[in-house]
Amino acid sequence: MDFAVFAVKLSWSRADYNAITPMERSFILKEIERQTVSESELIKGAVELAIANTHRKKGKAYKKLWKKIVGGREVKPPISKSEINALAKALKEQANMAL
């Protein structure tokens, strides 16, 4: 039964399925489940919004599914500049040692 999910969702062969461990299978199945829930919630929200827009009062604005962020939002990089500098320094040292 698990193989059927992998074959249909991921187009895996029997050899691909047998090549992964049971732990990897459980992680992949959990990710498939998370993706399915996320997609169904998105569809649910879109349908609710479409119904609300069809029942709106005449002259009122349509509601939007996606809201544009005005002004912009600062996004922190995943790695700080000091960490990047330390990594660059370590890479230079390793390159010099290799020569």
N, CA, C and O atoms as CSV, one atom per row, in Angstrom:
chain,resi,resn,atom,element,x,y,z
A,1,MET,N,N,0.826,-1.187,0.000
A,1,MET,CA,C,0.000,0.000,0.000
A,1,MET,C,C,0.881,1.267,0.000
A,1,MET,O,O,0.589,2.236,-0.702
A,2,ASP,N,N,1.968,1.241,0.803
A,2,ASP,CA,C,2.875,2.384,0.807
A,2,ASP,C,C,3.525,2.574,-0.556
A,2,ASP,O,O,3.692,3.704,-1.014
A,3,PHE,N,N,3.886,1.492,-1.195
A,3,PHE,CA,C,4.522,1.582,-2.509
A,3,PHE,C,C,3.605,2.279,-3.502
A,3,PHE,O,O,4.076,3.025,-4.361
A,4,ALA,N,N,2.296,2.043,-3.393
A,4,ALA,CA,C,1.348,2.675,-4.309
A,4,ALA,C,C,1.402,4.194,-4.185
A,4,ALA,O,O,1.331,4.902,-5.189
A,5,VAL,N,N,1.525,4.695,-2.965
A,5,VAL,CA,C,1.619,6.145,-2.757
A,5,VAL,C,C,2.882,6.686,-3.413
A,5,VAL,O,O,2.843,7.708,-4.099
A,6,PHE,N,N,3.992,6.005,-3.204
A,6,PHE,CA,C,5.254,6.456,-3.784
A,6,PHE,C,C,5.233,6.350,-5.303
A,6,PHE,O,O,5.775,7.215,-5.990
A,7,ALA,N,N,4.623,5.316,-5.825
A,7,ALA,CA,C,4.572,5.129,-7.276
A,7,ALA,C,C,3.718,6.207,-7.933
A,7,ALA,O,O,4.087,6.738,-8.981
A,8,VAL,N,N,2.574,6.534,-7.322
A,8,VAL,CA,C,1.660,7.501,-7.932
A,8,VAL,C,C,2.137,8.937,-7.712
A,8,VAL,O,O,2.193,9.725,-8.657
A,9,LYS,N,N,2.479,9.278,-6.475
A,9,LYS,CA,C,2.847,10.662,-6.162
A,9,LYS,C,C,4.225,11.044,-6.693
A,9,LYS,O,O,4.417,12.162,-7.171
A,10,LEU,N,N,5.192,10.117,-6.611
A,10,LEU,CA,C,6.569,10.452,-6.948
A,10,LEU,C,C,7.096,9.745,-8.189
A,10,LEU,O,O,8.235,9.981,-8.593
A,11,SER,N,N,6.296,8.889,-8.797
A,11,SER,CA,C,6.681,8.113,-9.988
A,11,SER,C,C,7.918,7.259,-9.727
A,11,SER,O,O,8.821,7.178,-10.560
A,12,TRP,N,N,7.943,6.629,-8.567
A,12,TRP,CA,C,9.068,5.773,-8.198
A,12,TRP,C,C,8.862,4.364,-8.706
A,12,TRP,O,O,7.730,3.906,-8.860
A,13,SER,N,N,9.966,3.677,-8.967
A,13,SER,CA,C,9.918,2.261,-9.324
A,13,SER,C,C,10.046,1.450,-8.034
A,13,SER,O,O,10.302,1.999,-6.962
A,14,ARG,N,N,9.865,0.154,-8.155
A,14,ARG,CA,C,10.003,-0.725,-6.991
A,14,ARG,C,C,11.432,-0.649,-6.434
A,14,ARG,O,O,11.622,-0.689,-5.219
A,15,ALA,N,N,12.432,-0.541,-7.312
A,15,ALA,CA,C,13.828,-0.450,-6.878
A,15,ALA,C,C,14.069,0.843,-6.088
A,15,ALA,O,O,14.773,0.832,-5.078
A,16,ASP,N,N,13.489,1.948,-6.546
A,16,ASP,CA,C,13.622,3.212,-5.812
A,16,ASP,C,C,13.013,3.093,-4.421
A,16,ASP,O,O,13.594,3.545,-3.434
A,17,TYR,N,N,11.851,2.486,-4.356
A,17,TYR,CA,C,11.155,2.323,-3.079
A,17,TYR,C,C,11.960,1.447,-2.120
A,17,TYR,O,O,12.071,1.764,-0.935
A,18,ASN,N,N,12.516,0.356,-2.622
A,18,ASN,CA,C,13.276,-0.562,-1.772
A,18,ASN,C,C,14.631,0.017,-1.360
A,18,ASN,O,O,15.242,-0.470,-0.409
A,19,ALA,N,N,15.107,1.041,-2.055
A,19,ALA,CA,C,16.422,1.617,-1.766
A,19,ALA,C,C,16.420,2.529,-0.543
A,19,ALA,O,O,17.489,2.829,-0.011
A,20,ILE,N,N,15.254,2.977,-0.082
A,20,ILE,CA,C,15.218,3.881,1.068
A,20,ILE,C,C,14.864,3.120,2.338
A,20,ILE,O,O,14.268,2.044,2.296
A,21,THR,N,N,15.244,3.704,3.461
A,21,THR,CA,C,14.997,3.069,4.760
A,21,THR,C,C,13.570,3.368,5.219
A,21,THR,O,O,12.936,4.292,4.710
A,22,PRO,N,N,13.066,2.596,6.172
A,22,PRO,CA,C,11.722,2.880,6.711
A,22,PRO,C,C,11.610,4.281,7.316
A,22,PRO,O,O,10.558,4.913,7.223
A,23,MET,N,N,12.688,4.767,7.932
A,23,MET,CA,C,12.671,6.118,8.504
A,23,MET,C,C,12.524,7.157,7.396
A,23,MET,O,O,11.762,8.113,7.540
A,24,GLU,N,N,13.245,6.976,6.297
A,24,GLU,CA,C,13.127,7.899,5.168
A,24,GLU,C,C,11.719,7.845,4.578
A,24,GLU,O,O,11.169,8.871,4.179
A,25,ARG,N,N,11.143,6.657,4.525
A,25,ARG,CA,C,9.761,6.528,4.022
A,25,ARG,C,C,8.801,7.334,4.877
A,25,ARG,O,O,7.926,8.025,4.356
A,26,SER,N,N,8.964,7.244,6.199
A,26,SER,CA,C,8.044,7.967,7.086
A,26,SER,C,C,8.203,9.475,6.921
A,26,SER,O,O,7.210,10.202,6.952
A,27,PHE,N,N,9.438,9.961,6.746
A,27,PHE,CA,C,9.648,11.393,6.528
A,27,PHE,C,C,9.014,11.839,5.207
A,27,PHE,O,O,8.389,12.898,5.148
A,28,ILE,N,N,9.170,11.048,4.164
A,28,ILE,CA,C,8.603,11.405,2.859
A,28,ILE,C,C,7.077,11.387,2.924
A,28,ILE,O,O,6.424,12.282,2.387
A,29,LEU,N,N,6.510,10.381,3.572
A,29,LEU,CA,C,5.055,10.323,3.714
A,29,LEU,C,C,4.528,11.518,4.506
A,29,LEU,O,O,3.481,12.069,4.168
A,30,LYS,N,N,5.238,11.918,5.547
A,30,LYS,CA,C,4.827,13.081,6.345
A,30,LYS,C,C,4.874,14.343,5.506
A,30,LYS,O,O,3.993,15.194,5.625
A,31,GLU,N,N,5.886,14.482,4.659
A,31,GLU,CA,C,5.986,15.656,3.797
A,31,GLU,C,C,4.869,15.665,2.741
A,31,GLU,O,O,4.324,16.722,2.425
A,32,ILE,N,N,4.534,14.502,2.205
A,32,ILE,CA,C,3.416,14.411,1.261
A,32,ILE,C,C,2.119,14.811,1.949
A,32,ILE,O,O,1.292,15.514,1.369
A,33,GLU,N,N,1.945,14.360,3.188
A,33,GLU,CA,C,0.753,14.718,3.957
A,33,GLU,C,C,0.704,16.221,4.219
A,33,GLU,O,O,-0.351,16.839,4.075
A,34,ARG,N,N,1.846,16.820,4.607
A,34,ARG,CA,C,1.899,18.248,4.866
A,34,ARG,C,C,1.564,19.055,3.616
A,34,ARG,O,O,0.854,20.058,3.689
A,35,GLN,N,N,2.078,18.613,2.468
A,35,GLN,CA,C,1.821,19.300,1.211
A,35,GLN,C,C,0.340,19.194,0.832
A,35,GLN,O,O,-0.255,20.166,0.367
A,36,THR,N,N,-0.245,18.024,1.029
A,36,THR,CA,C,-1.657,17.821,0.704
A,36,THR,C,C,-2.547,18.713,1.565
A,36,THR,O,O,-3.491,19.321,1.059
A,37,VAL,N,N,-2.254,18.793,2.858
A,37,VAL,CA,C,-3.032,19.642,3.763
A,37,VAL,C,C,-2.883,21.104,3.366
A,37,VAL,O,O,-3.867,21.843,3.342
A,38,SER,N,N,-1.666,21.525,3.054
A,38,SER,CA,C,-1.426,22.909,2.659
A,38,SER,C,C,-2.200,23.269,1.390
A,38,SER,O,O,-2.816,24.332,1.315
A,39,GLU,N,N,-2.164,22.382,0.397
A,39,GLU,CA,C,-2.893,22.634,-0.852
A,39,GLU,C,C,-4.398,22.675,-0.623
A,39,GLU,O,O,-5.088,23.516,-1.200
A,40,SER,N,N,-4.915,21.779,0.211
A,40,SER,CA,C,-6.362,21.758,0.446
A,40,SER,C,C,-6.815,22.992,1.226
A,40,SER,O,O,-7.911,23.500,0.988
A,41,GLU,N,N,-5.984,23.481,2.158
A,41,GLU,CA,C,-6.332,24.710,2.874
A,41,GLU,C,C,-6.319,25.914,1.938
A,41,GLU,O,O,-7.155,26.809,2.060
A,42,LEU,N,N,-5.373,25.934,1.009
A,42,LEU,CA,C,-5.317,27.024,0.037
A,42,LEU,C,C,-6.561,27.003,-0.860
A,42,LEU,O,O,-7.148,28.050,-1.133
A,43,ILE,N,N,-6.953,25.834,-1.310
A,43,ILE,CA,C,-8.150,25.712,-2.156
A,43,ILE,C,C,-9.397,26.109,-1.375
A,43,ILE,O,O,-10.278,26.787,-1.905
A,44,LYS,N,N,-9.470,25.683,-0.104
A,44,LYS,CA,C,-10.615,26.031,0.746
A,44,LYS,C,C,-10.730,27.541,0.888
A,44,LYS,O,O,-11.822,28.096,0.770
A,45,GLY,N,N,-9.602,28.211,1.141
A,45,GLY,CA,C,-9.614,29.662,1.275
A,45,GLY,C,C,-10.024,30.352,-0.007
A,45,GLY,O,O,-10.757,31.341,0.022
A,46,ALA,N,N,-9.550,29.831,-1.146
A,46,ALA,CA,C,-9.904,30.427,-2.443
A,46,ALA,C,C,-11.390,30.265,-2.742
A,46,ALA,O,O,-12.024,31.181,-3.266
A,47,VAL,N,N,-11.944,29.111,-2.411
A,47,VAL,CA,C,-13.373,28.878,-2.650
A,47,VAL,C,C,-14.216,29.770,-1.744
A,47,VAL,O,O,-15.193,30.366,-2.196
A,48,GLU,N,N,-13.845,29.866,-0.467
A,48,GLU,CA,C,-14.582,30.743,0.448
A,48,GLU,C,C,-14.550,32.184,-0.024
A,48,GLU,O,O,-15.561,32.884,0.047
A,49,LEU,N,N,-13.409,32.629,-0.502
A,49,LEU,CA,C,-13.266,33.992,-0.998
A,49,LEU,C,C,-14.094,34.207,-2.261
A,49,LEU,O,O,-14.719,35.255,-2.425
A,50,ALA,N,N,-14.100,33.226,-3.145
A,50,ALA,CA,C,-14.893,33.340,-4.372
A,50,ALA,C,C,-16.385,33.434,-4.037
A,50,ALA,O,O,-17.112,34.221,-4.641
A,51,ILE,N,N,-16.828,32.640,-3.085
A,51,ILE,CA,C,-18.239,32.690,-2.685
A,51,ILE,C,C,-18.560,34.038,-2.050
A,51,ILE,O,O,-19.605,34.626,-2.329
A,52,ALA,N,N,-17.656,34.530,-1.188
A,52,ALA,CA,C,-17.876,35.842,-0.568
A,52,ALA,C,C,-17.931,36.934,-1.624
A,52,ALA,O,O,-18.732,37.861,-1.509
A,53,ASN,N,N,-17.099,36.840,-2.645
A,53,ASN,CA,C,-17.112,37.851,-3.705
A,53,ASN,C,C,-18.375,37.789,-4.544
A,53,ASN,O,O,-18.853,38.821,-5.015
A,54,THR,N,N,-18.924,36.601,-4.741
A,54,THR,CA,C,-20.161,36.511,-5.522
A,54,THR,C,C,-21.363,37.019,-4.742
A,54,THR,O,O,-22.351,37.441,-5.343
A,55,HIS,N,N,-21.298,36.986,-3.419
A,55,HIS,CA,C,-22.410,37.449,-2.592
A,55,HIS,C,C,-22.199,38.853,-2.032
A,55,HIS,O,O,-22.917,39.274,-1.124
A,56,ARG,N,N,-21.230,39.570,-2.560
A,56,ARG,CA,C,-20.952,40.910,-2.054
A,56,ARG,C,C,-22.056,41.877,-2.476
A,56,ARG,O,O,-22.770,41.645,-3.452
A,57,LYS,N,N,-22.177,42.953,-1.726
A,57,LYS,CA,C,-23.153,43.986,-2.064
A,57,LYS,C,C,-22.676,44.749,-3.295
A,57,LYS,O,O,-21.476,44.878,-3.535
A,58,LYS,N,N,-23.626,45.249,-4.064
A,58,LYS,CA,C,-23.291,45.990,-5.271
A,58,LYS,C,C,-22.514,47.245,-4.891
A,58,LYS,O,O,-22.916,47.998,-4.004
A,59,GLY,N,N,-21.385,47.457,-5.583
A,59,GLY,CA,C,-20.572,48.635,-5.339
A,59,GLY,C,C,-19.434,48.404,-4.356
A,59,GLY,O,O,-18.514,49.218,-4.278
A,60,LYS,N,N,-19.481,47.316,-3.609
A,60,LYS,CA,C,-18.375,47.028,-2.684
A,60,LYS,C,C,-17.219,46.405,-3.454
A,60,LYS,O,O,-17.415,45.763,-4.486
A,61,ALA,N,N,-16.033,46.603,-2.945
A,61,ALA,CA,C,-14.834,46.085,-3.601
A,61,ALA,C,C,-14.731,44.576,-3.411
A,61,ALA,O,O,-15.231,44.014,-2.437
A,62,TYR,N,N,-14.072,43.944,-4.366
A,62,TYR,CA,C,-13.809,42.515,-4.255
A,62,TYR,C,C,-12.754,42.272,-3.184
A,62,TYR,O,O,-11.837,43.074,-3.006
A,63,LYS,N,N,-12.892,41.171,-2.483
A,63,LYS,CA,C,-11.851,40.757,-1.542
A,63,LYS,C,C,-10.786,40.020,-2.332
A,63,LYS,O,O,-11.083,39.373,-3.337
A,64,LYS,N,N,-9.540,40.119,-1.874
A,64,LYS,CA,C,-8.428,39.499,-2.590
A,64,LYS,C,C,-7.872,38.332,-1.798
A,64,LYS,O,O,-7.851,38.353,-0.567
A,65,LEU,N,N,-7.424,37.317,-2.515
A,65,LEU,CA,C,-6.831,36.150,-1.885
A,65,LEU,C,C,-5.450,36.476,-1.344
A,65,LEU,O,O,-5.085,36.047,-0.249
A,66,TRP,N,N,-4.681,37.239,-2.115
A,66,TRP,CA,C,-3.321,37.592,-1.706
A,66,TRP,C,C,-3.275,39.075,-1.433
A,66,TRP,O,O,-3.778,39.876,-2.221
A,67,LYS,N,N,-2.669,39.445,-0.312
A,67,LYS,CA,C,-2.530,40.845,0.048
A,67,LYS,C,C,-1.095,41.273,-0.174
A,67,LYS,O,O,-0.165,40.622,0.302
A,68,LYS,N,N,-0.912,42.373,-0.902
A,68,LYS,CA,C,0.417,42.893,-1.195
A,68,LYS,C,C,0.924,43.642,0.038
A,68,LYS,O,O,0.196,44.428,0.644
A,69,ILE,N,N,2.180,43.387,0.396
A,69,ILE,CA,C,2.776,44.063,1.536
A,69,ILE,C,C,3.267,45.425,1.071
A,69,ILE,O,O,4.073,45.522,0.145
A,70,VAL,N,N,2.778,46.469,1.716
A,70,VAL,CA,C,3.134,47.830,1.346
A,70,VAL,C,C,4.350,48.258,2.161
A,70,VAL,O,O,4.406,48.039,3.371
A,71,GLY,N,N,5.303,48.859,1.503
A,71,GLY,CA,C,6.461,49.385,2.195
A,71,GLY,C,C,7.632,48.429,2.223
A,71,GLY,O,O,8.782,48.867,2.219
A,72,GLY,N,N,7.380,47.180,2.249
A,72,GLY,CA,C,8.465,46.206,2.283
A,72,GLY,C,C,8.765,45.758,3.695
A,72,GLY,O,O,8.454,46.440,4.671
A,73,ARG,N,N,9.357,44.632,3.772
A,73,ARG,CA,C,9.646,44.025,5.062
A,73,ARG,C,C,11.092,43.556,5.016
A,73,ARG,O,O,11.527,42.939,4.045
A,74,GLU,N,N,11.819,43.853,6.064
A,74,GLU,CA,C,13.221,43.452,6.099
A,74,GLU,C,C,13.315,41.973,6.425
A,74,GLU,O,O,12.742,41.500,7.406
A,75,VAL,N,N,14.041,41.256,5.592
A,75,VAL,CA,C,14.212,39.823,5.779
A,75,VAL,C,C,15.627,39.573,6.270
A,75,VAL,O,O,16.600,39.998,5.648
A,76,LYS,N,N,15.727,38.876,7.398
A,76,LYS,CA,C,17.040,38.566,7.942
A,76,LYS,C,C,17.668,37.438,7.131
A,76,LYS,O,O,16.994,36.460,6.807
A,77,PRO,N,N,18.952,37.563,6.803
A,77,PRO,CA,C,19.615,36.465,6.084
A,77,PRO,C,C,19.758,35.263,7.012
A,77,PRO,O,O,19.866,35.434,8.227
A,78,PRO,N,N,19.759,34.048,6.457
A,78,PRO,CA,C,19.859,32.860,7.293
A,78,PRO,C,C,21.197,32.738,8.011
A,78,PRO,O,O,21.292,32.084,9.050
A,79,ILE,N,N,22.235,33.371,7.452
A,79,ILE,CA,C,23.563,33.345,8.058
A,79,ILE,C,C,24.021,34.790,8.225
A,79,ILE,O,O,23.919,35.590,7.295
A,80,SER,N,N,24.528,35.125,9.420
A,80,SER,CA,C,24.961,36.496,9.670
A,80,SER,C,C,26.272,36.790,8.927
A,80,SER,O,O,26.975,35.877,8.492
A,81,LYS,N,N,26.579,38.076,8.796
A,81,LYS,CA,C,27.793,38.479,8.078
A,81,LYS,C,C,29.040,37.997,8.804
A,81,LYS,O,O,30.027,37.631,8.167
A,82,SER,N,N,28.999,37.996,10.133
A,82,SER,CA,C,30.172,37.530,10.879
A,82,SER,C,C,30.414,36.040,10.636
A,82,SER,O,O,31.561,35.600,10.552
A,83,GLU,N,N,29.337,35.268,10.524
A,83,GLU,CA,C,29.480,33.841,10.219
A,83,GLU,C,C,30.016,33.625,8.805
A,83,GLU,O,O,30.833,32.733,8.578
A,84,ILE,N,N,29.564,34.431,7.867
A,84,ILE,CA,C,30.051,34.337,6.489
A,84,ILE,C,C,31.537,34.667,6.437
A,84,ILE,O,O,32.307,33.988,5.759
A,85,ASN,N,N,31.940,35.724,7.164
A,85,ASN,CA,C,33.358,36.099,7.196
A,85,ASN,C,C,34.200,34.999,7.834
A,85,ASN,O,O,35.297,34.706,7.358
A,86,ALA,N,N,33.700,34.387,8.905
A,86,ALA,CA,C,34.433,33.307,9.560
A,86,ALA,C,C,34.575,32.108,8.634
A,86,ALA,O,O,35.633,31.479,8.594
A,87,LEU,N,N,33.517,31.783,7.887
A,87,LEU,CA,C,33.577,30.674,6.927
A,87,LEU,C,C,34.578,30.971,5.810
A,87,LEU,O,O,35.345,30.096,5.407
A,88,ALA,N,N,34.566,32.206,5.313
A,88,ALA,CA,C,35.507,32.590,4.249
A,88,ALA,C,C,36.941,32.489,4.739
A,88,ALA,O,O,37.820,32.017,4.018
A,89,LYS,N,N,37.175,32.936,5.970
A,89,LYS,CA,C,38.517,32.850,6.544
A,89,LYS,C,C,38.952,31.398,6.703
A,89,LYS,O,O,40.092,31.055,6.390
A,90,ALA,N,N,38.060,30.549,7.183
A,90,ALA,CA,C,38.382,29.123,7.363
A,90,ALA,C,C,38.666,28.460,6.018
A,90,ALA,O,O,39.581,27.642,5.918
A,91,LEU,N,N,37.892,28.802,4.980
A,91,LEU,CA,C,38.114,28.237,3.650
A,91,LEU,C,C,39.468,28.670,3.089
A,91,LEU,O,O,40.169,27.868,2.472
A,92,LYS,N,N,39.840,29.943,3.302
A,92,LYS,CA,C,41.144,30.418,2.843
A,92,LYS,C,C,42.281,29.678,3.538
A,92,LYS,O,O,43.270,29.302,2.910
A,93,GLU,N,N,42.123,29.474,4.855
A,93,GLU,CA,C,43.148,28.760,5.619
A,93,GLU,C,C,43.291,27.320,5.132
A,93,GLU,O,O,44.405,26.816,4.991
A,94,GLN,N,N,42.152,26.656,4.875
A,94,GLN,CA,C,42.196,25.283,4.383
A,94,GLN,C,C,42.818,25.223,2.988
A,94,GLN,O,O,43.550,24.286,2.669
A,95,ALA,N,N,42.527,26.220,2.165
A,95,ALA,CA,C,43.110,26.251,0.815
A,95,ALA,C,C,44.603,26.459,0.893
A,95,ALA,O,O,45.348,25.854,0.122
A,96,ASN,N,N,45.061,27.295,1.799
A,96,ASN,CA,C,46.502,27.537,1.957
A,96,ASN,C,C,47.204,26.303,2.501
A,96,ASN,O,O,48.332,26.014,2.102
A,97,MET,N,N,46.559,25.565,3.406
A,97,MET,CA,C,47.149,24.350,3.968
A,97,MET,C,C,47.260,23.257,2.914
A,97,MET,O,O,48.191,22.452,2.944
A,98,ALA,N,N,46.311,23.227,1.981
A,98,ALA,CA,C,46.302,22.203,0.953
A,98,ALA,C,C,47.427,22.421,-0.052
A,98,ALA,O,O,47.887,21.469,-0.682
A,99,LEU,N,N,47.872,23.663,-0.207
A,99,LEU,CA,C,48.946,23.962,-1.156
A,99,LEU,C,C,50.232,23.642,-0.553
A,99,LEU,O,O,51.273,23.820,-1.187
